[in-house]
Amino acid sequence: MKFLVTGGAGFIGSNYLHYVVNKYKEDYFVCLDALTYAGNYNNIKELETKENYKFVKGDIRDSLFIDKLFSEENFDIVINFAAESHVDNSIKNPNLFAETNILGTMNLLNASKKYNIKRYHQVSTDEVYGDLPLDRKDLLFTENTPLHTSSPYSASKASADLEVLAYARTYKLPVTISRCSNNYGPYQFPEKLIPVVISKALNNENIPVYGKGENVRDWIHVHDHNVGVDLIVRNGRPGEVYNLGGHSERTNLEVVKTILKHMGKSEDLITFVEDRPGHDLRYAINSTKVEKELNWNRTYNFDDGIKETVNWYLSNESWINNILSGDYKNAYKEELITNK
Ligand SMILES: NC(=O)c1ccc[n+]([C@@H]2O[C@H](COP(=O)([O-])OP(=O)(O)OC[C@H]3O[C@@H](n4cnc5c(N)ncnc54)[C@H](O)[C@@H]3O)[C@@H](O)[C@H]2O)c1
């Protein structure tokens, strides 16, 4: 089968490609990425030599380009990881989030419909459910929790989800959606909490923590997320939404302190800064549906996973430094890519 994987130069998409390109030699994977500031070609460079993989630079907001790509490539499966993904940026530039996350998704849906794609999968987020109170540990998001968004980011992701479900109902497009909690692992751009803490701590810089650091996230290792996406794409029921969660709720402050401890750095680096506007309090996921239906489960517990992740960043300091210096923007050289 031929797969289109959008956003494959980003954090989760690149981890997904490393997993599936090596696992499924009989399938062929086309990675489509616009290489925005968050797209890092270094994340997927070593896949260039694989026979069942190629990279295409392009923008999901460009409907003519998307239509042409679909007409030429004959994809069987589309998996949409591409998105503007940082809540803070969505507060500064909400329109960009609507263009990429909603209209970009609709371009992919239209092409999937026109070219009879066998499965369209939307990679979504638990943020579409809004937040939960800090003092009600009994409450978790299920697939039936109403959408109730807080930020322009989560509103754009929820809008995209609604379009995906509308195409399923109206046009009988075979779709699935996964809604996952906060990911951690290798190749995460140093704008998100965990790589920010590691890169600042490496340079003994102050580590900004929003508010009192009491917001709770349900952390999942990116590999467990991607195993879930793969199972849903191959075996999930069309028209269904599946939650994926880490069962590892931690406050932001706990996460920061754990990382500093592993790095042997002082907690004095922690600096509390003004809270993010509209900051969601707590996310927590019930993933019973995917566990029962598709036999999915986590292989990482947070304590081991975060230790492994810190070690990955420490052994790949040049990967972070390349981003901090801006050099990562030169990693993609169009003329060197051979078309397979
Ligand atoms: N990071 C998380 O914790 C998390 C949790 C749940 C769901 N998600 C979702 O998973 C997906 C991937 O998240 P991530 O953390 O890897 O994001 P990321 O920001 O690291 O990567 C996004 C990728 O999409 C590409 N992209 C952006 N706009 C594009 C466009 N117009 N056309 C083509 N490519 C474009 C970027 O270049 C980048 O490579 C997103 O849809 C996000 O909403 C993320």
The ligand as a Gaussian input file, in Angstrom:
#p B3LYP/6-31G(d) Opt

LIG

0 1
 N        2.960000      17.302000      20.351000
 C        1.963000      16.765000      21.041000
 O        2.081000      16.540000      22.251000
 C        0.670000      16.384000      20.344000
 C       -0.308000      15.692000      21.069000
 C       -1.469000      15.288000      20.406000
 C       -1.640000      15.579000      19.067000
 N       -0.695000      16.268000      18.380000
 C       -0.914000      16.512000      16.948000
 O        0.046000      15.720000      16.259000
 C        0.427000      16.349000      15.042000
 C        1.934000      16.495000      14.986000
 O        2.356000      17.267000      16.114000
 P        3.900000      17.599000      16.366000
 O        4.071000      17.853000      17.810000
 O        4.730000      16.592000      15.685000
 O        4.008000      18.978000      15.583000
 P        5.290000      19.713000      14.979000
 O        4.986000      21.160000      15.065000
 O        6.551000      19.183000      15.589000
 O        5.297000      19.258000      13.442000
 C        4.370000      19.729000      12.512000
 C        4.921000      19.445000      11.124000
 O        3.938000      19.884000      10.164000
 C        4.596000      20.610000       9.141000
 N        3.652000      21.586000       8.585000
 C        3.131000      22.685000       9.205000
 N        2.338000      23.351000       8.355000
 C        2.336000      22.667000       7.186000
 C        1.707000      22.871000       5.927000
 N        0.919000      23.928000       5.716000
 N        1.913000      21.969000       4.948000
 C        2.726000      20.885000       5.144000
 N        3.376000      20.665000       6.316000
 C        3.181000      21.540000       7.321000
 C        5.783000      21.283000       9.824000
 O        6.783000      21.643000       8.904000
 C        6.225000      20.193000      10.808000
 O        7.135000      19.324000      10.203000
 C       -0.306000      17.692000      15.003000
 O       -1.439000      17.534000      14.205000
 C       -0.702000      17.926000      16.462000
 O       -1.890000      18.675000      16.532000
 C        0.461000      16.687000      18.997000

